[in-house]
Amino acid sequence: MSAQMHRIKVVNDISELVPILRAVDSQVKLKLVQRLADAWLTGEDVEREFGKEGAKALVFFEKLKLIDTRWVAREGRRQPEKSYHFYYSTVNINTTAPLAEVSEILAIASMPEKDYQKLEKRIFDAVGDPGRFFSDVAEELGMTPTRLKGLVKRSDKLEYRGHRIERFHAIPAT
């Protein structure tokens, strides 16, 4: 019998709403979040139950640090397997922002995938292999900091590292 930890995701920056909203933007993601809130699942479990879309969502959740991981030994297996569980049980949204920024963030979170991919590619190309400072990318692309943050936080190909934007490289689960 293990006690369930109650963890709260605190959203202080308006751009942090994008990953929260994108974590449940499809039926597969919503059901996966619900399952991960109830149980620890391996990547194999997720792919079997939710298919390729579920496996892709799992990588996205891990990038956003929305899930906890641990290694589990399964009977009949030589190697332990990485398992996943949703990290937060509550979200506390505590932010104040100009209406224009809130509108921008909501537009980014709900933007059609085709339109988003064009913007993501521009950022991906501007960042390059070594990554670049956030302010340099924003200036080059003529984007407000809020817009750029929201677009990067939605991406499964880009991530923040300190004050830099870099291309995201998922760590294999093996």
HUCOR-V919655 format. One record per backbone hydrogen bond with DSSP energy under -0.5 kcal/mol. NH is the residue of the N-H (numbers start at 1). CO is the residue of the C=O. If there is no record, write none. Layout:
# HUCOR-V919655
nh:co
NH:CO
NH:CO
This chain:
# HUCOR-V919655
nh:co
7:5
9:90
10:8
11:9
11:92
12:10
16:13
17:14
18:15
19:15
20:16
21:17
22:18
23:19
24:21
25:22
30:26
31:27
32:28
33:29
34:30
35:31
36:32
37:33
38:34
39:35
41:84
43:82
46:42
47:43
48:44
49:45
50:46
51:47
54:50
55:51
56:52
57:53
58:54
59:55
60:56
61:57
62:58
63:59
64:60
65:62
66:61
67:61
68:85
70:83
72:81
77:74
81:72
82:173
83:70
84:41
85:68
86:36
87:66
88:66
89:7
90:7
92:9
93:91
94:11
94:92
101:98
102:98
103:99
104:100
105:101
106:102
107:103
108:104
109:105
110:106
111:107
111:108
116:112
117:113
118:114
119:115
120:116
121:117
122:118
123:119
124:120
125:121
126:122
127:123
128:124
131:127
132:165
134:163
137:133
138:134
139:135
140:136
141:137
142:138
142:139
143:138
148:144
149:145
150:146
151:147
152:148
153:149
154:150
155:151
155:152
159:166
161:164
164:161
165:132
166:159
168:157
170:168
172:170
